[in-house]
Amino acid sequence: MGRPVTVAVISHKPYRMPQDPMYLPLHVGAALHPDVLPDWAQDNTGDNISERNAKYSELTGLYWLWKNDDSDYQGIVHYRRHFGTANRSAKAAKGTASRDRFQRIVSEQELSQLLEGCDIVLPRKRDYYIETIYSHYAHTFPGEQLDTTRAIIAEQHPEYLPAFDTLMKGKKAHMFNMFIMSREKLGEYCTWLFAVLEELERRTDDSAYDAFNARYPGRISEMLMDVWLNTRGYAYAELPVISPEPVNWAKKGTGFLMAKFGGKKYGKSF
């Protein structure tokens, strides 16, 4: 018998974890670095693709959750990126002025109430303002990866193509590979998602990619959530995103502008 909700907190290194019991610290890439987090759940147990973590990033954790957990609701967040509470009274009780951002991470109690009205919870959409989803990716990474993804969807999943094209022309999307949904819907999403990404790998010559650029299946997957969601027409709710560490917006903004106007591809994460 599974738990009502399990949210895997994806990490590849030691980091503070939320204390709410619905959160499961999950070591990803455990097949490649088995000694880093031996006391956490490991993504190289059971049915897994842990050895592909260098390309799939947090998705090896998603795959593990899909194949090995039987909670009613399942989801993933990241060690430096969590769902924040939307409950104003909870914020007041916890003290939003507190420097401890972990106090503003959503609880199972609040999440369960939210899930009574929908089966999927997502982060608020990211707005690129001066870029479309396609142009932003093409300015920062090889745009042909998206072209190949489109070709795969057109050939193998044509019913998803209108949603893909609409997303690529828009400026907003649910990013970050953060979501919580019913086990049935997560299984449906993963079945579709991993089939697309595996075919993308087969069609991409990544032999010259460095470690940073090799993570393209994980990056492409961020844009596929809305393609699946908008095609299926499922209702969802949104929560704010909480980062336990301050975000260097100046650095991120400079990288964004240099990619768009200076033709400088990303060479590292911000």
Phi, psi and omega per residue, in radians:
M1 nan 2.142 -3.080
G2 -1.433 2.978 3.068
R3 -1.342 2.801 3.086
P4 -1.064 -0.796 -3.109
V5 -2.430 2.307 2.974
T6 -2.237 2.109 3.076
V7 -1.999 1.939 3.133
A8 -1.341 2.268 3.061
V9 -1.706 1.866 -3.018
I10 -1.347 2.250 3.092
S11 -2.683 2.636 3.069
H12 -2.017 0.108 -3.130
K13 -2.676 2.843 3.124
P14 -1.046 2.395 3.140
Y15 -2.848 2.686 3.099
R16 -1.091 2.466 -3.119
M17 -2.053 2.623 3.025
P18 -1.069 2.618 -3.075
Q19 -1.583 -0.275 3.123
D20 -1.026 2.341 -3.043
P21 -1.126 -0.243 3.114
M22 -1.277 -0.300 -3.093
Y23 -1.495 2.321 -3.133
L24 -2.072 1.870 3.059
P25 -1.073 2.189 -3.065
L26 -2.227 2.067 3.111
H27 -1.410 2.004 3.112
V28 -1.721 2.620 -3.048
G29 1.304 0.416 -3.087
A30 -1.119 -0.485 3.095
A31 -1.179 -0.458 -3.113
L32 -1.621 -0.532 -3.098
H33 -2.393 1.244 -2.968
P34 -1.191 -0.353 -3.016
D35 -1.689 0.046 -3.020
V36 -1.279 -0.811 -3.050
L37 -2.364 1.141 -2.992
P38 -1.152 -0.335 -3.075
D39 -1.609 -0.048 3.141
W40 -1.673 2.947 2.933
A41 -1.071 2.496 -3.026
Q42 -2.026 2.376 -3.112
D43 -1.429 0.121 3.087
N44 -1.842 0.282 3.074
T45 -1.789 2.778 3.121
G46 1.045 -2.596 3.083
D47 -1.363 2.052 -3.000
N48 -2.673 2.888 3.028
I49 -2.243 0.620 -3.043
S50 -0.965 -0.608 -3.099
E51 -1.188 -0.181 3.130
R52 -1.718 0.235 -3.067
N53 -1.052 -0.544 -3.129
A54 -1.062 -0.437 3.098
K55 -1.790 -0.666 -2.970
Y56 -1.653 -0.159 3.081
S57 0.877 -2.236 -3.057
E58 -1.125 -0.261 -3.098
L59 -1.207 -0.365 3.038
T60 -1.182 -0.521 3.042
G61 -1.263 -0.700 3.081
L62 -1.079 -0.775 3.132
Y63 -1.046 -0.775 3.142
W64 -1.058 -0.771 3.139
L65 -1.084 -0.784 3.132
W66 -1.015 -0.783 -3.018
K67 -1.520 -0.342 -2.952
N68 -2.193 -0.030 -3.119
D69 -2.056 2.525 -3.119
D70 -2.161 0.496 3.087
S71 -1.156 2.704 -3.139
D72 -1.117 -0.688 3.076
Y73 -2.193 2.451 -3.066
Q74 -2.363 2.648 3.108
G75 -2.911 3.011 3.071
I76 -2.325 2.509 2.945
V77 -2.320 -3.016 -3.061
H78 -2.234 2.708 -3.065
Y79 -1.047 -0.432 3.105
R80 -2.007 0.294 3.138
R81 -2.695 2.027 -3.056
H82 -2.250 2.863 2.955
F83 -1.344 2.327 3.109
G84 -1.697 2.758 3.104
T85 -1.169 2.520 3.031
A86 -1.842 -0.004 -3.057
N87 -1.491 1.928 -3.064
R88 -1.117 -0.658 3.133
S89 -1.167 -0.615 3.098
A90 -1.174 -0.664 3.098
K91 -1.082 -0.749 -3.121
A92 -1.148 -0.707 -3.122
A93 -1.151 -0.642 -3.108
K94 -1.487 -0.282 3.115
G95 1.448 1.532 -3.078
T96 -1.163 -0.299 3.118
A97 -1.380 -0.171 -3.130
S98 -1.051 2.543 3.083
R99 -1.323 -0.270 -3.104
D100 -1.489 1.705 -3.088
R101 -1.205 -0.330 3.100
F102 -1.108 -0.370 3.107
Q103 -1.247 -0.228 -3.112
R104 -1.863 0.197 3.078
I105 -1.362 2.436 -3.053
V106 -1.081 2.488 3.132
S107 -1.674 2.884 3.082
E108 -1.111 -0.632 3.136
Q109 -1.058 -0.845 3.134
E110 -1.173 -0.723 -3.131
L111 -1.104 -0.723 -3.141
S112 -1.067 -0.677 3.087
Q113 -1.127 -0.690 3.125
L114 -1.140 -0.675 -3.085
L115 -1.300 -0.161 3.053
E116 -1.181 -0.399 -3.106
G117 -1.847 -0.077 3.133
C118 -2.821 2.934 -3.124
D119 -1.806 -0.063 -3.042
I120 -2.407 2.354 3.028
V121 -2.101 2.306 -3.082
L122 -2.284 2.817 2.998
P123 -1.274 2.731 3.057
R124 -1.008 2.566 -3.077
K125 -1.086 2.532 3.031
R126 -1.582 2.348 -3.103
D127 -1.927 2.120 -3.135
Y128 -1.588 -0.062 2.984
Y129 1.005 -1.258 -3.031
I130 -1.713 0.072 -3.104
E131 -2.290 2.604 2.885
T132 -1.446 2.896 3.095
I133 -1.021 -0.732 -3.128
Y134 -1.175 -0.846 -3.050
S135 -1.159 -0.605 3.106
H136 -1.096 -0.795 3.138
Y137 -1.134 -0.748 -3.104
A138 -1.150 -0.494 3.094
H139 -1.354 -0.444 -3.041
T140 -1.853 -0.425 -3.136
F141 -2.483 3.030 3.136
P142 -1.107 2.012 -3.119
G143 -1.107 -0.406 -3.135
E144 -1.126 -0.352 3.075
Q145 -1.127 -0.681 3.062
L146 -1.238 -0.631 3.099
D147 -1.084 -0.733 3.111
T148 -1.140 -0.717 3.108
T149 -1.058 -0.736 3.115
R150 -1.079 -0.737 -3.141
A151 -1.092 -0.693 3.121
I152 -1.106 -0.796 -3.133
I153 -1.132 -0.726 3.135
A154 -1.069 -0.667 -3.081
E155 -1.422 -0.735 -2.944
Q156 -1.866 -0.414 -3.108
H157 -2.439 1.032 -2.986
P158 -1.053 -0.412 3.126
E159 -1.171 -0.305 3.128
Y160 -1.615 -0.121 -3.044
L161 -1.134 -0.753 3.113
P162 -1.003 -0.725 3.130
A163 -1.166 -0.650 3.108
F164 -1.105 -0.837 -3.110
D165 -1.133 -0.683 3.107
T166 -1.104 -0.760 3.140
L167 -1.091 -0.777 -3.088
M168 -1.085 -0.525 -3.127
K169 -1.504 -0.228 -3.117
G170 -1.557 3.104 -3.099
K171 -2.051 -0.018 -3.120
K172 -2.188 2.553 3.113
A173 -2.815 2.696 2.983
H174 -1.398 1.879 -3.057
M175 -1.875 -3.000 2.969
F176 1.447 -0.075 -3.047
N177 0.897 0.931 3.028
M178 -2.145 2.213 3.110
F179 -2.946 2.724 3.024
I180 -2.361 2.281 -3.108
M181 -2.689 2.954 3.111
S182 -1.080 2.650 -3.104
R183 -1.009 -0.674 -3.125
E184 -1.113 -0.767 -3.129
K185 -1.253 -0.631 3.084
L186 -1.101 -0.678 3.086
G187 -1.117 -0.704 3.105
E188 -1.106 -0.796 -3.130
Y189 -1.106 -0.807 -3.101
C190 -1.133 -0.676 3.114
T191 -1.012 -0.769 3.134
W192 -1.262 -0.833 -3.052
L193 -1.053 -0.905 -3.043
F194 -1.188 -0.504 3.062
A195 -1.132 -0.725 3.114
V196 -1.143 -0.793 -3.082
L197 -1.183 -0.650 3.103
E198 -1.133 -0.660 3.081
E199 -1.223 -0.623 3.069
L200 -1.055 -0.744 3.075
E201 -1.036 -0.763 -3.099
R202 -1.112 -0.545 -3.062
R203 -1.660 -0.010 -3.065
T204 -1.938 2.198 3.022
D205 -1.506 1.718 -3.104
D206 -1.867 0.347 -3.064
S207 -1.103 -0.455 -3.121
A208 -1.704 0.023 -3.108
Y209 -1.257 2.475 2.969
D210 -1.428 -3.138 -3.046
A211 -1.071 -0.637 -3.123
F212 -1.170 -0.810 -3.104
N213 -1.327 -0.336 3.127
A214 -1.166 -0.226 -3.087
R215 -1.491 0.398 -3.073
Y216 -1.086 -0.603 3.099
P217 -1.054 -0.682 3.098
G218 -1.125 -0.705 -3.126
R219 -1.192 -0.792 -3.139
I220 -1.050 -0.648 -3.092
S221 -1.056 -0.537 -3.141
E222 -1.006 -0.600 -3.102
M223 -1.495 -0.157 -3.093
L224 -1.539 -0.294 3.099
M225 -0.991 -0.872 -3.115
D226 -1.195 -0.508 3.089
V227 -1.103 -0.823 3.102
W228 -1.149 -0.837 -3.058
L229 -1.081 -0.807 -3.084
N230 -1.274 -0.483 3.055
T231 -1.255 -0.744 -3.108
R232 -1.343 -0.423 3.100
G233 1.292 0.478 -3.118
Y234 -1.354 2.510 3.070
A235 -1.339 2.581 -3.129
Y236 -2.573 2.843 3.015
A237 -2.084 2.769 -3.127
E238 -2.098 2.585 3.034
L239 -2.248 2.705 3.049
P240 -1.203 2.849 3.108
V241 -1.826 2.310 3.120
I242 -1.951 2.248 3.016
S243 -1.877 2.142 3.129
P244 -1.078 -0.397 3.128
E245 -1.925 2.567 3.052
P246 -1.022 2.437 3.129
V247 -1.590 2.304 3.100
N248 -1.460 1.476 -3.058
W249 -1.172 -0.534 3.112
A250 -1.116 -0.740 3.135
K251 -1.180 -0.760 3.124
K252 -1.118 -0.746 -3.134
G253 -1.131 -0.696 3.104
T254 -1.097 -0.757 3.106
G255 -1.090 -0.696 3.116
F256 -1.075 -0.831 -3.095
L257 -1.232 -0.642 3.112
M258 -1.146 -0.588 3.103
A259 -1.218 -0.751 -3.081
K260 -1.267 -0.822 -3.003
F261 -1.798 -0.338 -3.104
G262 -1.866 -0.062 3.116
G263 1.194 0.404 -3.099
K264 -1.710 1.953 3.121
K265 -1.200 2.698 3.060
Y266 -1.170 2.415 3.085
G267 -2.080 -0.054 3.110
K268 -2.836 2.903 3.106
S269 -1.392 2.684 3.116
F270 -1.906 nan nan
